[in-house]
Amino acid sequence: MTDQQSPLKLIVTGGAGYVGSVCAARLIEAGHEVTVVDDLSTGHADAVHPQARFIEGDAADVADRILGEGFDGVLHFAAKSLVGESMADPAKYWEGNVVTSLRLLEAMKANGTPRLVFSSTAATYGEPDESPIPETAPTQPTNTYGATKLAIDHAITSFARAHGLAAVSLRYFNVAGAYDAYGERHTTETHLIPLVLQVATGDREHISIYGDDYPTPDKTAIRDYIHVVDLADAHLLALRHATAGEHRIYNLGSGTGFSVLEVVESCRRVTGHPIPAVVAPRRAGDPSVLVASSQKAGEDLGWKPERTDLDGIVSDAWQFTRSRHA
């Protein structure tokens, strides 16, 4: 992707994490000046792009300290994001996600920082009645993580209206793939593709398929997967199209999705490993299909996912995984 916009001075919170690190890399390649802020609670120092300025610490604390230097915008990825943990320890999520984001918004207001791109989530929709999910779908999150992200979206809307902030929120489901040295390596892994690849590396005996009785073609649940580079590029486009006084919300997705079994079979093809799979009972609250519509993002931002081949997505993830095991 090429970016014709004049170089901007930007903060990327959570820029040592999976999506944030790829976005920081793409921003730097596009000619922008990037400061990464990350407390390294889940991120990795070696995931920070070598041309980025790196400040370790809480996103809001650091922003409050350095925004006076004069930044053109913030891309906010820093967040707690484990659904199960959010239900077991909600205070950690309301504090870490909502309170931190509110303090960040206040710091941006105090320093006149004009733009914000927020990494939100399609979990704000809960279990939707229609698929692909449009932005007009009711927001009914079924877990604390989704609820905190929705609360932040509401706060951003308020700041845009009251203070002229130019803001865009991007909602998506499953990010996958890798970009050069930047990929997915969570301490607590919950995403399907890296879990399946752990079987191929010998770190896991088998993959569990939760339910094989869904009303889908192969009876396993269908989920949306978006390549991390396509997602990062959407953030660059959102930054360019942010409009003062407006908070725009866009869904990002493949529009079709892939079943759990399709993902497992793709991982088998790419790795050459048999990858044993064991069928387990359905998990409570797991919908049959979760796919986001990105029609509005295409119309308004000119965004179109380019890396949509499942084997290609898995191949990028596998290459990164193997590099970490070398």
RAQUI-V762862 format. One record per residue. RES is the residue in one small letter. SS is DSSP state (hx for helix, st for strand, lp for the rest). PHI is phi in whole degrees, -180 to 180 (NA if undefined). PSI is psi in radians with two decimals (NA if undefined). Layout:
# RAQUI-V762862
[[RES | SS | PHI | PSI] [RES | SS | PHI | PSI]]
This chain:
# RAQUI-V762862
[[m | lp | NA | 2.44] [t | lp | -109 | 2.57] [d | lp | -124 | 2.00] [q | lp | -86 | -0.03] [q | lp | -71 | 2.59] [s | lp | -60 | 2.61] [p | lp | -57 | 2.41] [l | lp | -117 | 2.71] [k | st | -101 | 2.01] [l | st | -131 | 2.63] [i | st | -107 | 2.33] [v | st | -116 | 1.84] [t | st | -80 | 2.47] [g | lp | 73 | 0.42] [g | lp | -76 | 0.01] [a | lp | -101 | 0.04] [g | lp | -90 | -3.05] [y | hx | -61 | -1.15] [v | hx | -70 | -0.72] [g | hx | -61 | -0.66] [s | hx | -68 | -0.68] [v | hx | -68 | -0.71] [c | hx | -64 | -0.74] [a | hx | -60 | -0.74] [a | hx | -63 | -0.76] [r | hx | -68 | -0.63] [l | hx | -64 | -0.77] [i | hx | -66 | -0.71] [e | hx | -63 | -0.50] [a | lp | -83 | 0.00] [g | lp | 99 | 0.11] [h | lp | -85 | 2.75] [e | st | -95 | 2.12] [v | st | -119 | 2.28] [t | st | -111 | 2.09] [v | st | -93 | 2.28] [v | st | -119 | 2.15] [d | st | -156 | 2.40] [d | lp | -88 | -0.01] [l | lp | 62 | 0.38] [s | lp | -69 | -0.57] [t | lp | -131 | -0.23] [g | lp | -87 | -3.13] [h | lp | -132 | 2.27] [a | hx | -59 | -0.60] [d | hx | -78 | 0.00] [a | hx | -93 | -0.06] [v | lp | -80 | 2.24] [h | lp | -57 | 2.39] [p | lp | -62 | -0.39] [q | lp | -92 | 0.01] [a | lp | -90 | 2.55] [r | st | -77 | 2.34] [f | st | -120 | 2.24] [i | st | -125 | 2.08] [e | st | -84 | 2.26] [g | lp | 157 | 3.10] [d | lp | -64 | 2.38] [a | hx | -56 | -0.84] [a | hx | -71 | -0.71] [d | hx | -62 | -0.83] [v | hx | -66 | -0.77] [a | hx | -59 | -0.75] [d | hx | -60 | -0.55] [r | hx | -82 | -0.58] [i | hx | -113 | -0.20] [l | hx | -61 | -0.43] [g | hx | -64 | -0.24] [e | hx | -71 | -0.25] [g | lp | 94 | 1.47] [f | lp | -109 | 2.62] [d | lp | -87 | -0.27] [g | st | 178 | 2.95] [v | st | -129 | 2.36] [l | st | -111 | 2.02] [h | st | -105 | 1.77] [f | lp | -106 | -0.37] [a | lp | -60 | 2.16] [a | lp | -171 | 2.73] [k | lp | -86 | 2.37] [s | lp | -140 | 0.28] [l | lp | -92 | 2.03] [v | hx | -59 | -0.84] [g | hx | -61 | -0.78] [e | hx | -64 | -0.63] [s | hx | -64 | -0.53] [m | hx | -79 | -0.56] [a | hx | -82 | -0.54] [d | lp | -135 | 1.21] [p | hx | -62 | -0.59] [a | hx | -60 | -0.65] [k | hx | -59 | -0.60] [y | hx | -84 | -0.68] [w | hx | -67 | -0.65] [e | hx | -73 | -0.93] [g | hx | -69 | -0.55] [n | hx | -98 | -1.01] [v | hx | -76 | -0.91] [v | hx | -62 | -0.78] [t | hx | -60 | -0.75] [s | hx | -67 | -0.66] [l | hx | -64 | -0.73] [r | hx | -66 | -0.62] [l | hx | -65 | -0.78] [l | hx | -61 | -0.71] [e | hx | -64 | -0.71] [a | hx | -66 | -0.69] [m | hx | -64 | -0.73] [k | hx | -62 | -0.82] [a | hx | -62 | -0.51] [n | hx | -106 | 0.08] [g | lp | 69 | 0.49] [t | lp | -73 | 2.10] [p | lp | -85 | -0.41] [r | st | -126 | 2.55] [l | st | -141 | 2.27] [v | st | -116 | 2.13] [f | st | -109 | 2.25] [s | st | -83 | 1.65] [s | lp | -95 | -2.71] [t | lp | -155 | 2.57] [a | hx | -74 | -0.08] [a | hx | -65 | -0.23] [t | hx | -64 | -0.36] [y | hx | -87 | -0.23] [g | lp | 69 | -2.22] [e | lp | -108 | 1.59] [p | lp | -71 | 2.76] [d | lp | -87 | -0.24] [e | lp | -133 | 2.69] [s | lp | -147 | 2.37] [p | lp | -63 | 2.67] [i | st | -84 | 2.12] [p | lp | -88 | 2.93] [e | lp | -67 | -0.31] [t | lp | -82 | -0.09] [a | lp | -64 | 2.54] [p | lp | -60 | 2.45] [t | lp | -94 | 1.90] [q | lp | -137 | 1.18] [p | lp | -59 | 2.48] [t | lp | -103 | 0.05] [n | lp | -144 | 2.88] [t | hx | -64 | -0.67] [y | hx | -56 | -0.91] [g | hx | -62 | -0.65] [a | hx | -65 | -0.68] [t | hx | -69 | -0.68] [k | hx | -65 | -0.67] [l | hx | -66 | -0.69] [a | hx | -62 | -0.70] [i | hx | -64 | -0.72] [d | hx | -58 | -0.75] [h | hx | -63 | -0.72] [a | hx | -64 | -0.72] [i | hx | -62 | -0.74] [t | hx | -57 | -0.76] [s | hx | -62 | -0.76] [f | hx | -69 | -0.63] [a | hx | -63 | -0.78] [r | hx | -70 | -0.72] [a | hx | -82 | -0.57] [h | hx | -125 | 0.09] [g | lp | 79 | 0.24] [l | lp | -60 | 2.39] [a | st | -95 | 1.93] [a | st | -134 | 2.52] [v | st | -136 | 2.29] [s | st | -109 | 2.40] [l | st | -116 | 2.15] [r | st | -110 | 2.24] [y | st | -151 | 2.92] [f | lp | -100 | -1.71] [n | st | -99 | 2.05] [v | st | -91 | 2.47] [a | st | -148 | 3.05] [g | lp | 85 | -3.00] [a | lp | -153 | 2.96] [y | st | -140 | 1.86] [d | lp | 53 | -2.08] [a | lp | -88 | 0.09] [y | st | -111 | 2.09] [g | lp | -155 | -2.96] [e | lp | -92 | 2.12] [r | lp | -152 | 1.27] [h | lp | -81 | 2.51] [t | lp | -63 | -0.79] [t | lp | -107 | 1.85] [e | lp | -94 | 2.26] [t | lp | -124 | -0.10] [h | lp | -89 | 2.50] [l | hx | -63 | -0.89] [i | hx | -60 | -0.88] [p | hx | -64 | -0.53] [l | hx | -66 | -0.74] [v | hx | -64 | -0.72] [l | hx | -67 | -0.43] [q | hx | -65 | -0.47] [v | hx | -69 | -0.75] [a | hx | -66 | -0.51] [t | lp | -87 | -0.10] [g | lp | 87 | 0.13] [d | lp | -87 | -0.12] [r | lp | -148 | 2.42] [e | lp | -73 | -0.66] [h | lp | -156 | 2.95] [i | st | -108 | 2.42] [s | st | -93 | 2.30] [i | st | -106 | 1.93] [y | st | -85 | 1.57] [g | lp | 99 | 2.23] [d | lp | -130 | 0.58] [d | lp | -131 | 0.50] [y | lp | -80 | 2.68] [p | lp | -79 | 1.06] [t | lp | -128 | 2.89] [p | lp | -54 | -0.71] [d | lp | -110 | 0.23] [k | lp | 74 | 0.10] [t | lp | -111 | 2.75] [a | lp | -65 | 2.55] [i | st | -106 | 2.31] [r | st | -132 | 2.76] [d | lp | -87 | 2.36] [y | st | -128 | 2.32] [i | st | -128 | 2.33] [h | st | -67 | 2.42] [v | hx | -61 | -0.54] [v | hx | -71 | -0.73] [d | hx | -60 | -0.69] [l | hx | -66 | -0.78] [a | hx | -61 | -0.72] [d | hx | -66 | -0.54] [a | hx | -64 | -0.61] [h | hx | -66 | -0.65] [l | hx | -66 | -0.71] [l | hx | -66 | -0.69] [a | hx | -63 | -0.70] [l | hx | -59 | -0.72] [r | hx | -69 | -0.60] [h | hx | -97 | -0.02] [a | lp | -59 | 2.37] [t | lp | -121 | 2.29] [a | lp | -55 | 2.31] [g | lp | 82 | 0.03] [e | lp | -122 | 2.50] [h | st | -119 | 1.86] [r | st | -99 | 2.47] [i | st | -122 | 2.25] [y | st | -129 | 2.43] [n | st | -88 | 2.51] [l | st | -125 | 2.18] [g | lp | -164 | 3.09] [s | lp | -81 | -0.42] [g | lp | 87 | -0.29] [t | lp | -127 | -0.89] [g | lp | 87 | 2.96] [f | st | -132 | 2.56] [s | st | -79 | 2.82] [v | hx | -58 | -0.75] [l | hx | -66 | -0.66] [e | hx | -62 | -0.70] [v | hx | -65 | -0.79] [v | hx | -61 | -0.77] [e | hx | -66 | -0.63] [s | hx | -64 | -0.76] [c | hx | -63 | -0.62] [r | hx | -64 | -0.78] [r | hx | -63 | -0.81] [v | hx | -69 | -0.73] [t | hx | -89 | -0.39] [g | lp | 74 | 0.24] [h | lp | -102 | 2.48] [p | lp | -65 | -0.47] [i | lp | 47 | 1.42] [p | lp | -59 | 2.42] [a | st | -124 | 2.41] [v | st | -121 | 2.23] [v | st | -78 | 2.25] [a | st | -120 | 2.88] [p | lp | -62 | 2.68] [r | lp | -56 | 2.59] [r | lp | -90 | 2.46] [a | lp | -58 | 2.32] [g | lp | 83 | 0.12] [d | lp | -83 | 1.92] [p | lp | -69 | 2.79] [s | lp | -67 | -0.75] [v | st | -136 | 2.27] [l | st | -132 | 1.82] [v | lp | -139 | 2.35] [a | st | -99 | 2.51] [s | lp | -89 | 2.31] [s | lp | -112 | 0.40] [q | hx | -58 | -0.78] [k | hx | -65 | -0.69] [a | hx | -64 | -0.63] [g | hx | -66 | -0.74] [e | hx | -70 | -0.77] [d | hx | -88 | -0.68] [l | hx | -102 | -0.26] [g | lp | 75 | 0.43] [w | lp | -91 | 2.35] [k | lp | -144 | 2.14] [p | lp | -63 | 2.32] [e | lp | -106 | -0.36] [r | lp | -109 | 1.24] [t | lp | -103 | -0.11] [d | lp | -73 | 2.16] [l | hx | -61 | -0.78] [d | hx | -62 | -0.59] [g | hx | -68 | -0.73] [i | hx | -62 | -0.82] [v | hx | -65 | -0.68] [s | hx | -61 | -0.73] [d | hx | -64 | -0.74] [a | hx | -65 | -0.70] [w | hx | -67 | -0.72] [q | hx | -60 | -0.75] [f | hx | -66 | -0.77] [t | hx | -59 | -0.77] [r | hx | -66 | -0.63] [s | hx | -64 | -0.52] [r | hx | -79 | -0.35] [h | hx | -98 | -0.08] [a | lp | -66 | NA]]
